[in-house]
Amino acid sequence: MQIILNKLWKIIFGTSKLVDAAINFKVEKFIFVSTDKAVRPTNIMGSSKRLAELYIQSRNKEQTILFFQQ
């Protein structure tokens, strides 16, 4: 269980910290590499990637930075 929580922490909160730093430092582009498993998540990795994508999309509406998801 601890391993799963660590993976969730790294993907979700790590992504949010990177996005916030990109905004603070006014980077022009931010590229997030996701997975096809985020479309219809059936496991922890897909679910955490989907949550990270949703966070990026919500911040993208507020900022002038171009956020790309690959």
C-alpha positions in Angstrom: 0.0 0.0 0.0 2.8 2.4 0.8 4.4 1.9 -2.6 1.0 2.8 -4.3 0.8 6.0 -2.2 4.3 6.9 -3.1 3.6 6.6 -6.8 0.4 8.6 -6.4 2.3 11.3 -4.5 5.0 11.5 -7.1 2.7 11.7 -10.1 0.0 14.0 -8.8 1.8 16.3 -6.4 5.1 16.2 -8.4 3.2 17.4 -11.5 1.4 20.1 -9.5 4.7 21.4 -8.2 6.2 21.5 -11.6 3.2 23.3 -13.1 3.2 25.9 -10.3 7.0 26.4 -10.8 6.5 26.8 -14.5 3.8 29.5 -13.8 6.0 31.3 -11.3 9.0 31.4 -13.6 6.9 32.3 -16.6 8.0 29.5 -18.9 6.5 29.7 -22.4 5.7 26.0 -22.8 5.0 23.0 -20.5 4.9 19.5 -21.9 3.3 16.7 -19.9 3.9 13.2 -21.0 0.9 11.1 -20.0 -0.4 7.7 -21.1 -3.3 6.3 -23.0 -4.4 4.6 -19.8 -5.5 8.0 -18.5 -8.4 8.1 -20.9 -10.3 5.3 -19.2 -8.2 4.6 -16.1 -8.4 1.1 -14.7 -5.4 1.2 -12.4 -3.5 3.5 -10.0 -1.1 4.8 -12.7 -3.9 5.7 -15.2 -5.9 7.3 -12.5 -3.0 9.4 -11.1 -2.1 10.5 -14.6 -5.7 11.5 -15.3 -5.7 13.6 -12.1 -2.5 15.2 -13.1 -4.0 16.0 -16.6 -7.0 17.5 -15.0 -4.9 19.7 -12.8 -2.9 20.9 -15.8 -6.1 21.7 -17.7 -7.5 23.7 -14.8 -4.3 25.7 -14.5 -4.1 26.2 -18.3 -7.4 28.1 -18.2 -5.9 30.6 -15.8 -2.5 31.2 -17.4 -0.8 32.4 -20.5 1.6 29.4 -20.6 1.0 26.9 -23.3 0.5 23.5 -21.7 0.9 20.5 -24.0 -0.1 16.9 -23.1 1.6 14.1 -25.1 
